[in-house]
Amino acid sequence: MNDSPHPPATLKLLAEAGSEEQTWTLGGRNSYVIGRIAANDIPLPYSWVSRKHAMIQAEENGRLNLIDLGSSNGTFVNGRRIHTPIHLQNGDCVGIGNTRLLFHQEPAGNQPAATPEADLDEMTVAFVRKETITILICDIHDYTQLSEVMGDQRLSQFLQYWTGKVSKLVHRHEGIVDKFIGDAVMALWPGPDLCTNIHLALKTALAINIFTRNLSSALPDLPWSLQTGAALNTGEAMLGNLAQNGQHNYTVVGDVVNVAFRLEDMTCSQDGLDLLMGSDAARHLVEPAPFFTRRQFQLKGKNEPVEAYGCSFSQLAAYLEKNATVSGASR
C-alpha cells in the first residue's frame, strides 16, 4: 500500500518494438540515479549510457524532475535534448541513446495546476541541495599574451576548438562540465566515491594538458606551445539552479569552489607545480610520496594558510601509471 499523499510514478524500459521490459516504481525516495553501473537506482547496462548518466529528483509536492549529469551522449525528453532540469509529465518518453523509458504518473485529483511563474519560482528553490563534489579547474597559461598575439577572430576560433575538445575529455572521464570561463574549464564529479572521482579528475587534468600541449600539430598558426595549470579540490557545496527571474543557471557554489580557483591561480607562479590539490582531496591519494609535495599558501579571502599538495604533470603521469588500477576507474 502506498501511504504517500502524492500520486505514484513509474518508469518503464521499453523494447525496440514498444513492449515493456522492466518497470521501476518512483516513490519513497528523494532521488534516483540512472546509469550504466549496477549500483545505480535505475541501472541501464548499455555502452551508450554513462556511468552516472541522469538523475530523477522529487520535490515536496510530489513532482519529479529529470536532470542530466553531464553525460557524454545526452538525455532526451520527447526527442529534445535537455540541458537544464525538466519537470516530467505523464506520458513523457525519456531517451538515452537507443534506450527509451516511458514515464507514468497519474495527476493529483485535487492539486491545482501550477502557473508558469509559480513553476519557475519553485524550480529556483527545488534544485538547490548540498552534495559532496570533486572539482577541477584547468586553464591555459599566458592566455593574455596569447590573445594579444592572435587577435580576436583567431582567438575566438581557437577557443571554440579548445572548449569542444576539452568537453569531450571531461565527459570521457565521467565528469560534468559546469562552465567555461574564458580559457578555463570548471568540471565536477559529484558523489561520495571520492577515491574514484579524484583519480578521474587527475586523469582529466593530465589529458587536458597533453591535448593543449600538442595543439600546434592541429593548429600550426599557434605562436608557441601551450601549457595548462590545474587545481583540484573536494568538499561539500551547494549544487543546483541558482538563477533568478526564471533564468536557468545550474551550477555549484561554496568554499570548495573558491579554494579551487585560488589554488589554480597559484600554479602560474610556483616553479614545477603544474597541479595543486586541497588537503581534503590529497588524503585520498594512494601513496602520494614522492610524486606530490606538501605546501602552504596564503590565499585571498583566507585568514589562515591553506595546505595543498602539488606536482608537475610529469610527476602526475608517473603517479597515475603506478596506481593504474585506481585511476583506471573510467571505462
N, C-alpha and C positions, 0 to 999 in steps of 0.2 A: 504493500500500500504506500502511496506517495503522500506524505504529510506536508509537503511544500505548498504554500499558498500560490505559487506560480505555476503556470501550465507546463507540463513535461515537454521535453525536447529530445529528439533522436537525430543521429547522423548515420546514414546508410551508405555503405560502399556498394556501388553498382558495377555489375559485369558489363562487358562491352555491348551485349545485346539488351541491356537495360534491366536485367533481373537483379534482385537483391542478393548480395554475397554475405554481408555482415552488418550488424547494427550495434551502435553504441548509444547508451542512454546518457544524456547530459543532465545530471541532477545531483544535488548534494555537495558539489564542489565549486570553488571559485574559478578554477581554470583547468583547461585540458590542452596538453601539448600534442601536436600532430607531428610525426617524424618517422625516419627510416628505422631507427633502432627500437628494439623490443621494449626498452624501459619507458618509452613514451606512453601517455594515456591512450592515444589512438595510433598504434603502430601501422605504418604502411611500408612494408619491406620491398620497395622498388628503387631501382637505380636513379630514377629521376626525382626522387624525394630526398630533401636534405636531412641531415642527422636530426636537427630540430627545425622543422620547416615552418610551422604556423602554430598559433595558439587561439583557442576559443576562451573568452573571458566572460564571466557572468556579472551582471550588475545587480544591485539590490532589488530592483523592480522585476527581476526575472528575465530580462532581455539578455541575449547572448551576442557577443561581438567577436568578429574574426580579425586576427592581427597576423600579418606576415612577419616572420622573424629574420628577415634579410636573406631569404632563400635564394639559391642560385637560379632556379627555373621559375620562380614567382608563384603566387597564389591568385586564383581567378574566381570571381563570383559571377555566374551567368555569362561567362565568356569575357569578362572585363578584368584586367589585372588590377589588384588593389595595392595601393601604396600607403594608405593610412587605415586605421581601424574602421571597420564597417559593421553596422548592425545587421545581423542575419534575420531574414524573414521566412515565413513558412513557404516551402517550395523552392528555396534558393538552391542552386547547383554549384558546389564548390569544386573547382578543377585544379589538380596538381599534376602536371604532365599528362599522362594518359589515364590518370585516375579521376573518377567522378564520385562525389559524395553528395547525397541528397539530404538537405536539412528539413526537418519537420517539427513544427511547434504550433499547437492549437492556440489561437488568440484567446486572451483572458476575456471572460464574458462581461465583466464589469469594469474593465480597465479602459479609461478614455484614451483616445488616440493622441499621441504627442504632437504638438505643433513643431514645425521645423526649428523655430527659435528655441523652444524648450529642449529639443533633442540635441542641439549644438551645445547648449549650456551644460547639459548632463554629461556629454562626452568630454568636456573640458575637465570635469572633476573625476569621472569614472576611470580614466586611463592613467591616473597618477598613482603609482604604487612604489613601495620600497623593495629593492631587489639587490642581491649581490652581483656585481659585474666585474669583469676584467676589461680594462680599456687600453687601447693602443693609439698613440699619436705618432704619425710619421710625417715629416716634411722635407722639402728639398733645401739643402744648404746653399747659401749665396744666391737666393732667389731674387733679391733686389737687384744685384748686379746683372743677373741673367735677364731680367725684364728690361733693363736699360739697353742691353746689347741687342736683344732680339726684336724689340718693338712690340706694340700692342697686338697687331694682327698675327704675327708669327707666334707670339706668346700664347694667345688665345687658342690657336690650333694645337700647340704643344700641350697645353693643359687639358684640352678635350681628349687628346690621345692618352695622356698620362692617367687621368682620372678613370677613364674607361678600363684601362688595363689593371689599375690598382683595385678597382671594384671587383674584378674577376678574381684577383689574388686573394682578397679578403673572403669572398664567398667560397673559394676553393678550400680555404681553411676554416670553413663553417662559422665565420664571423658575420656581423651585421655592420654595414656602412651607415654610421649615424649621419655624417655630413662631410662635405669637403669645404675647407676654409682657405681659399686661395690655393697655395701649394701644399696644404696639409690635409691629411685624411684622419678622421676620428672613427675608429672601429670598436665594436663591442662584442663581448662574449658573455651573455647573461647566464646565471645559474651557479649553483653551489659546487659543481665539479671543478674546483679551482686548479688542481694539478693539470688536468687535461686542457682547460681553457687557457691557462697561462702558457703552456707549451705550444698550443696552436697559435697564440698571439706572437710568441717569439719566432715561430716558423714564418709567420706572415711578415714580420718586420724584416727578417733576413731576405725573404723572397722579393719584397718591395725594393730593398736596396740593390739586390742583384739586377733586377729588371731596370731600375733607374740608372745604375752604373753602366749598363750595356745599351743604353738608348742611342748612343751615337751610331750604332750599326743600322738602326732603323731610321734615325733622323740625322743624316750626315751634316746638316747645317747647324747643329748644336755647337756653340763656341768652345765648350770644354766638357770633359767627362763629369757627370753629375754624381753627387753623393747625397745620402739622406741621413737624418738623425731620427731617433725614435725614443719614446718613453712609454713605459707600461706601469699600470697601477691597478690595484684590486681593492674593493671595499663595497660598502653599501651606498646606494644612490637612489634618487627618485627618478623613476622611469615612467614616461607617459606623454600624453598630449598636453603640453604646457602653454598652448596658444590662447588667445582671447579673441572675442568678437567673431567666433565661428571659424577662425582660421586654424589649419592643422599644422602642428609642429611637434611631431612625435620624436622625442629626444630624451636625453638623460642629463641630470644636473646634480651637483653635490661636490663636496670637498675632494672626493676621489678623482673627479674630472679636473678640478682646478690644479691639484698637485701634479697630475699627469702633464698638463700643458706647461707648468712651470719647470718641471724636470726636463721636458723636451727642449725648452729654451737653453738649458744648461749644457746640452750636448754640443752646442755650437762653440762653446768656449773652453771645453775640457779636452786636453790632448789625450787621444786614444780612447775616448769614451763615446762611441757611436750610439750606444743604447744605455739608458738609465731606467731602473725599475724600483718602485717603492718597496720598503722592507716587508710589508704585508704580503706582497707578491713573491718576494725573494724567498720567503720561508717555505714555499712550495717547490723550490728548485731541488733537483737531485744532485747532491754533492757539488755545490757551486764552485768551490775552490778547485783549481787555480784560475778558473775562467772569469769569475766575477770579482770585482774589487769593492769593498765597503767604503763608502764616502758619506760625508755630511754636507748639506747645502743649506744656506740661509735663503729661503725662498720668499718672494714678495708676498705679503699678507700673513706670514707666519712669524710668531714671536720666538719660537724655538727652532733650532736647526732640524732639518728633516733628513732622516737616514735613508740612503739609497744605495743600490748596487749597480755598478757599471761594467761595461765590457766593450771591446771593439767588435766589429762584425765578423772578423776572422776568429776571434775567441768564441763568439756566439755560434758560429758554424761548427767549431770543434766541440762545443758543449752539446749541441743538438745531435751531432754524429755519435758521440759517446752514449747519449741517452735516447737512442733512436726508438726504443720500444715505448717510451713515454711520448716523445714528440711526434711519433708516427700515428697518433690517435686519429688524425684526419685521413679519411679514405677517399 
